[in-house]
Amino acid sequence: MNLPPLPDSHALAVLALVVLALYLFSRERIAIETSSLFILVILTCGFSVFPYITSQGEHLEAVDFFRGFGHEALVAVCALMIAGNGLVRTGALEPLGRNLARLWKLSPALSMLITLIIGAFLSAFVNNVPIVVLLLPILISVSLRTGASSSGMLMPMGFATLVGGMSTTIGTSTNLLVVSVAADMGMRRLEMFDFFVPTAIVACIAIVYLWLIAPYLLPKRQATLADTSPRIFAAQLAIPEDSFGIDKTLTELIEKTGGMLEVTRIMRGSGTFIQPLPDAHIRAGDRLLVSDTPENLKEFESALGATLYVGDTAVDEENPLSDEGQQMAEIVVMQGSPLLGMTLRQLNFANRYQLLVLAIHRAGSTLETLREKIEQIPLRSGDVLLVQGHSDTIAETKRSGKLLVLDATADLPHTDKALTALAIMAGIVIVAAFGLAPIAISAVCGVLLMLGTRCLTWRQASLALSTQVILIVVASLALGTALLKTGGADYLAQVFVAITAGASPAVILSGLMLLMAILTNIVSNNAAAVIGTPIAISIAQQLQLDPEAFVIAVLFGANMSYATPMAYKTNLLVMNAGGYTFMDFVRVGVPLTIIVWLGLSLLLPNMYALG
């Protein structure tokens, strides 16, 4: 094996920086935003202090590395994130979720298959994070109602969205980056469905594996919510001056609620407790300790003209709980949650999340919220918080994935913008699919329509953007540019060709895809994709072959984020909710990687007639 001679000092320095970047991106304790900014600063400062002139006599300016901020791939990624957030904000996907939940009651096995197929299909056009956030509560609720283990449902669902996301050019930010970088290097711009057929074939095999085999490879883990009993919440009902209950007996209040109200204690004044006898008269300012479901608590509040009481503050005209657009929801405290082990007072929960906690449910017990105030209860894994806040706030909480919203009940208003958002998203996809405009342009136009039709506000649009995604994309594009301009990509390609000397193009392509698959499970998939794309094109040029197949191999390999929980953010979300371990991902993800890799290794060479 004859390895090529080493490149010049600039190329070696860039290669060393690539190794450092891959190391930093794999460190959980270092924020990806910090690592990305560090790499960007090192690149720009390095080339400012040590100028570089390419072999074509072109002077490589340090400011060129900032062009990623204006790159069309980044524009498209950001615009699609905002448009996808519009679907979530308007509740456009909620009817799908409700219908899936109903279907589970009829046939769990068939429902699981349909859930996997829908998750994969939607992820071909929408970022898979909102898809997972939509499906996760449904599957957890199903496991609670049926007593089945959620461990056999959640991970297969998460992987199905990853498999579906690789099928179109807009399925993931990784796909957009690979396509754009390859086009920048002179390759034909890939159309939306150019690699859909091989992906669809492999996806069918992968979904069968996830449906029939993967659940049996997973041990029954103790999910975050192991209690299958009905979730009953303890809460306080405050009786204001204009309440129906003033000077009424407790019996009359119970009759007013259709016999549903069950009062366990009455608090009068500062700490005086009264037994809830049938003839006890209710006065203004009394607080009733009741235990019931979220739906019934809301009905009691309406029927009695009372307000749900939180801490030492009764809900009044100035309290946002009574504003239009309010919603009640249930939030689960998970392993890894910022709520774990903290009290609501320590968290400053109401100000931080703009949600008020009305009650707490803990598996196997009902918490007393009068003697021990809600704000002072240390939260445990598996606790469920009954919260109320604006529907936009709850939607944002669901979208962010930081807190798991199990379900939402007692919705007051229902958005009438859902169909509008769906139509706009469909328009973005159709315009790009038929080549009427690049995806960056159609997505930006879609965002303008979302804002113009009030599907989104500017604040909501800004919240949809991810600093992490923006900086990792820019840093990866800068590294890719440096590799290409200094000859580092050519050197790595020559090394790869030398190592695989004598192998057929099909084997070389398969090896490149496997290398990307391994890399993407260790570092950021976007970094692996952008660094791998110029190398793939250089390999094809040295072999005098069409670079398209090799670029698509990089795209496929960089999407195989199955083997580790840190490979993709939805993996971490699923890991927390399902109580999975690192080895659970290895146990299911490695066979899935092999299935997808082997399938695409057979289909891709035939598609491009590689011997």
N, C-alpha and C positions, 0 to 999 in steps of 0.2 A: 504494500500500500504506500503510494507516494503522495505525501501530504504537500499542499502548495506552500510556497515561501510565505513568511509572515508579512502582513501589510505594513504600512507606514505607522508612525507613532500616533497620529491622530486616530486612525482606525483602531489601533490597539487600545487607546484610551476610551474610545466609544464602546468597544467590546467589553472592556472592564466595567464601564458604567452600566451597560446592559445587565451584566451579571449582578452588580450591586442593586440595580432596580428590581430585578426578579427576586432577589433576597428580601429587599425591603417590602415589596408587595406581598410577600408570604408571611410577614410578621404580623400577628394579630394585635400586638400591643401598640403598633405604630399605625396611626390612621392613614388610610390610602391617600387622602388628600394631602397630608403632610409629606408622605413619600414622593408623591407626584410633583409637588411644588419644589421639593429638594432636588429632584432629578432635573427639573426644568431650569432651576437656578444654576446648578452645576454646569449644565450644557451651555447656557448663554454666557455665563462668566468665563468658562473655559475657552470658548471660541472667541470671546472678546480679547482675552489676554494672549491667546495663541491663535492668531488668524490662520485660516486654511484656504488654499487654492486648489481646486479640483484638477484632475488630469486634463480636463478640457479648458483649463485656464480660467474657470469661473471662481470668483471670490465668494466663499460661503459666509454670508453675514450672520452674526449671532442673532439678530432680530428675526431671522427667518424661522427660528424655532417657535416664535409666538404665533405663527400663521395658523396653528391649529385652532386658536380661538375663533377664527373666521372661516374655518374649513366647512365645506358643505355637509360633510358627514356629521359634524358636531351640531350644526344647525338643524339637520334632519332629526338627529337623536333627541335634541331638546324639544323641537316642535312636536314630535310624536309622543314624548312624555307628557306634554301639556294636553294634547288631544286625548290621549288615553285617560288622563285625569278627568277630562270632561265627561267621559262615559261613566266614571265612578261617581263624580259629583252629582250628576243628574239622575243617578239610579238606573241608567239604561240597562245594566246587566242584572239588576235585581229580579225581574220576572223570570229570567233563566234560572237563577238560584232557587227561587220558590218552586218552580216546576220540577227541578231536580230533586228537591227535598220531598215533594209529593211522590215522585216516582220510586224513591227508596222504600216507601211503605209497601209497594206492590211486589217488587222483585229486587232484592239487594244485589244479587250477582249481576243481573242485566244492568242495573243502575250503576254499578261500579264500572262496567265496561263503557257505558254511555258517558259517565263522568270523565273517564280517561280520554275518550275520543273528543268530547267537547273541549276539555282543557287543552289538548294538543291543537285542535283546529283554531280556537280563539287566539292561542299564543303565536300563530303564524302571522297575525295581523296586529295584535296588541301586546304591549309589554307584559311578560308573564307574572309580574309582581301583583297587579290588581286581580289577575285571574286566580292566583293562589289565595289572595286575601278573600276573594269571593267564595271559593270552594272550601276553604279550610273550616269555617264555622259550620257549613252544611255537614261535612263529614264528621266533625266532632259531635254535633247535635245528634246525628244518626247513631253514632256509637253509644251515646248516652241513653237514647231511647230504646235501642235494641239490646244493649248489654254486650255488643260485640267490641272486640279490641280495635281501637283506632289505629294501632301501629301497622296493620295490614292495609290501611287505606291512604294515610297521609303521604308517606314517602312515594308510593307509586303515582299518586296524583301529581306531586311536585315534579317528578321525573318526566311525566307525560307532557307537561308544559314546556320543559326544556327540549324534548325531542321535537315537538311541534314547532318550536321557535326557530329551528334551523332550516325550515323548509322554504322561506321566502327571504328576499333581500331586506325586508323591514321587520322580520320576526324578532330580531335582537339587535342591540347596538353593535355587537360584534360583527354581524352580517353587513351592516351599513358601513362600518369602518373598512372591512376587507374590500368590499366592492369599490368604495371611493378611493382608497389608496391604490388599488390595482389600476383604476381608471387614470389616476394622476400619473402613473408610470407608463401610460400609453396603451394599456390593454383595453379591449372592447368593454364597454360598461355593461355589466350583467343586468338583465331584465328581471323583474320581480319573480317570475316563475321558472327561470332558466334551470334551476336545480331542484325543482319541486318533485319531479317524478321519482328520482332515486331516493329522495328523502321520504316521500310518501310510502314507498315500498318498504323501506327499512323501518319506518315508524309503525307500520302495521305489525311487523314482527315484534318490535319493541313493546307495543301496547299489549299484545298477547302475552308476552313475558311478564309485564307488569301486572296484568290481570290474573293470570293463572299460576304463576310460579313465584313471583316476588313476595306476595303475602306469606307464603310458607317458609321463606328464607328468613323472615323477620321474627324474632322471639316476641312474645307478648309483653310489651313494655308497659310500665305504669304510666299512663298518660297523665297530663296535667289535671284533668278532671276524671277521677276514678269513681266518684260517687254517682250512682245512677238514680238516686232518689229525686223526686221533684224538687226543684230549687225554690225554696221558700225564703223570703227575705223579712228581716225584722226592720221596721221603720216607724217613724213618729208622724202622726197626723196632728197638726196644730189647728185649733179651733179659733178663728178670728171673730171679730165683733159681728160681722154680717153672715156668719155661718148658719146653716139650717139647724145645727145642733145646739144653739144657745137655749138654755133652760129646758132642753129636752132630756128625757131619760135615756139611758143607754139602750133600753129596749126599743125606743122609737128610732134611734140611729140604726140599730140592727135591721129593723123593718124597712127603713129607707133604702138600705143597700140590698134588699131582697134576701135578708137572712145570711148574707155572706160574711159580714164584718165580724171578726173575732178579736175582742180587745182583751189583752192579758194584763194590762195595768194602766192606770191613769195617773199622770203627774200634774200636780197643781202647785203653782208658785215655784219657789226655789227648793226643789228636792222633796216635796211632800207627796207621798204615794197614797192613792186611794184604791181600794179593792173594786174591781169592775162588777159591782152588783147590778142586777137588772134595773133597779129603781134609782140608781145613782144619777144625779142631775149633772149635766155638763155645763160648764161655765166658759165664758170667753177667756182665752189664754191657756185652757187645758191642753195637754198633749196626750194623745192616746197611743199606746204601744200596740201595734198590730203586726201580724205576721201573715204574709200572703205572697202570691205571685206578682210579678211586675204589672201584669194586665189588671189584676184586681185592685192593687194599690192605686193605680191611676183612676179606676172607676170610683173607688171610695172618695178620692180627692174631689172628683167632679160632683158626685151625688150629695155629699155633705157640705159642699162649699168650703171645704177645708184645704189646707196646704200641707204637702209633705215637708217635714221639719228636718233641717240639717244643722247639727251642732247647736249653737246658741242663737241662731238667726232664723226667724220665721220667714217664709216666702211672702213678700209683699209686692206692691206695684213696681218698686224699683229693682226687684230681683228678677234676673233674666229667665228664671225657671217658668215664669208665667207668660213669657213672650211668645209670639207666634213663631212657629218653626222649631219648637222644642221637641226633643225626642228622648225617650228612655232607652237605655242599652245596657248590656251586661258585659263587663270587662273581666277577663281572667288574668290572675297573677301567675306568670309562668316562671320556670327556671330561666335565669338570665334576664328576667324583667327588671327594669329600674325600680319597680315597686317593692320587690322582694325584701323582707326584713325591715322595711321602713314603715313609719306611721304616716298617715295623710298629712298631719301637721308638719312633720319633718320634710316631707316632699313639697309642701306648699302646693298641694295637688290642684286646688281650684284655680289658682292663678297660673300655674304652669301649663295645665291641659285645658283650661277653660271649661271644665266639667265639674259638677257638684255630685258628691257621693251621697246617695239617699240611704243606702243600707248595704250590709255586707252579709254574704252567705259563706259559710265554712262547712265543708263536708262533715256530716255526722253531728252538726250542732247548729243551733240558732243563736246568734250573738245578741246579748242584751245591749241595746244602744242608748238606754236612758242612764243606767248606772255607770256604764263605761262608754264614754263618748266615742263616736266613730273615729274622730281625728286621732285618738290616742291608742288605737288597736294596731299592734305590729302585724303587718300583712305576711301571710304564709303562701307557699306555693299551692295552687289549687283554689285559693279564695276567689270568690266572684263578687265584684262590685256592681251594685245597681247605681248607675249614674244617669244624670240628666243634663242635657246641654243642647246647643243649637245643632240642627241636623248637619250643617256644614262642618262643624267641629268634630262630630262623631264620624262623618265620612272621612275627614282628614286623618283621624286616629286610625281608622281601618286601613286607609291607604298606606300610611307610613310603616305599618307593621311593627312598631315599637311596643304597642299594647295589642293583645288579642281580643277583638270584639267578637264575643261568642254569638250573639244575635241582637237584633234591635227590635223593640216592641213599642207599642203605643205611639206610632208615628202620627204626628198631627197633620202637617201638610205633606202632599206628595208632589214632587216636581213635575211640571208639565213640559219640561225640556228634554225628556229622555229620547223621544223619537227624533227630535232635532239633532241631538248629539250623535245618535246612531246614523242618521242620514249624512251628517258632515264627515264622520269617520269613514263611512262607505265611500263617499266621494273622494276622500284622500287616497284610498286604496285603488279605486277604479281609475282615477286619473293617472296614477303612477303605473298601474298594471298595463294600461293601453298605450303607455309611452307618450301621453299628451303633454306631460311636464315631468321633470325630475322630482323624486320624492321630497327633496328639500323644499321645493317651491310649493308642491301640492300640500305638504304638511303645514307650512307657514300660512298659506291661504286658509287652511282648515282652522288653524288657531285664531286667525282674524275673525272667521265666521263664528267660532265658539264664543269669542268675546262680544261680537256684534249682536248675537242673538241672546246674550246673557246666560248662556250655558255655563260660563265661567266669568269670574271677576279677575281683575289684574292681580289682586292679592292671591287668589287661588292658583292662578297661572304661575306666579313666582314660587309658590310653595311646591308646585309639581317638579320644579327643577332640582337636580341633585348636584351639589358641589363635588361630591365624590366622583360622579360620572364625568362631569365636565373636566376636572383636573386630570383624571386618569386617561381620558381620551387625548387631551392636549399633550400630556407628557409622553404618551405612547407614540403619537404622531411625530413629536420632536425626535424621539429616539429612532424611529423609522427613517426620518429624513437624514439624520446623522449617519446611520448605518449605510444608507444608500449613497450619500454624497462622498463619504470617506473611503468607500470600497469595502467596508466591513461586511456588508451583506454578500458581496461577491466572494469574499474570503470564506465565510461560513458555508456558502453554497458549494465552493470548491472542496472544502473539507467533507461535506456531506456526500458529494459525488465520489470523492476518493474512497470514503469508507464503504460505500455501496457499489464500488467498481465491479462490473461483471453482472450486476443484477439487472433484470428487465425494468423498463420504465414503470410497469404496473407495480412491481415490488418497491421501487424507489418512492412512488407516489404513496403507497400504503405505509411505508416507513415514516414518511414526512407527516402523514395524518396521525399516526400513533405518537410521534414525538410531540406534536401539538396537543394531543389528548392528555398526555402525561403532564405537560407544562401547564395546561389550563387548570388542572386540579391542584396545582401548587401555588400558582400566582394568578393575577387577574386575567380573565379570558380576553379582555380588550387588549392588554399588553401583549399577550401571546399572539393574538391575531395580527396586530400592527407590526410587530417585530418579524413575524413569520412570513408576511405577505411579500416583502421585497426579496427575502431569501428564496421563496418559492419561485418567483419570476426569474431570479438569477439561475436557479437550478434548471428550469425549463430551457433557458437560453443556452446554457452550457451543453445540454442534451439535444439542443436544436429541436425542441418540441413545443407544441402549443402550450403557453403558460396557463391557460384557463383552467385546465384540469388540476394543476398543482395549486392554484389559488383557491379553488373550491375545496381542495383537500385540506388546506389550512383553515378555511372557514368551518368545515365540518369538525375537524379536530379540536378547534378552539371552543366549539359548542358542547363538547362531551364533558360537561362539568358534573359528573355523576358520582365520582369515587370518594369525595371528601365533603364534609359539611361546609367548609369554608370556600369551596370552589365557586359558589354562587349564593347570592343573598337569600333566595327562596329556600335553599337548602337549610340555612340557619333558621329561618322562620318555621319550617316544617320540623326541624330537629327539636326546637323548643316546645312546640305544641304537642308533638308525639312522644316526647321523652326518649328519643333515640340516642344512641351512643355513636362515637366515631366509627367503631367497627361495624355498626349496622349499615352505614353508608358504604363501607368497603364491601360488605357481604352482598349487598344488592347492586351497588353501583359498578363494581368491577365487571361482573358478568354482563351488565347492560352495556358498558363501554365496549367489551369484546364483541357483543352481538352487533352493535351499530358500526363499529370499526370494520369487522369482517364483511358485513353486508355492503357497506359503501366501498370497500376495497375491491369487491367483485363487480359492483355496478358501475363505478366511475370509470375504470379503464375501458370497459365495453362501450360506455357512452361516448368516449373520446378516441376509441380505436387504438388504445395503447397496448402494445404486445407484452 
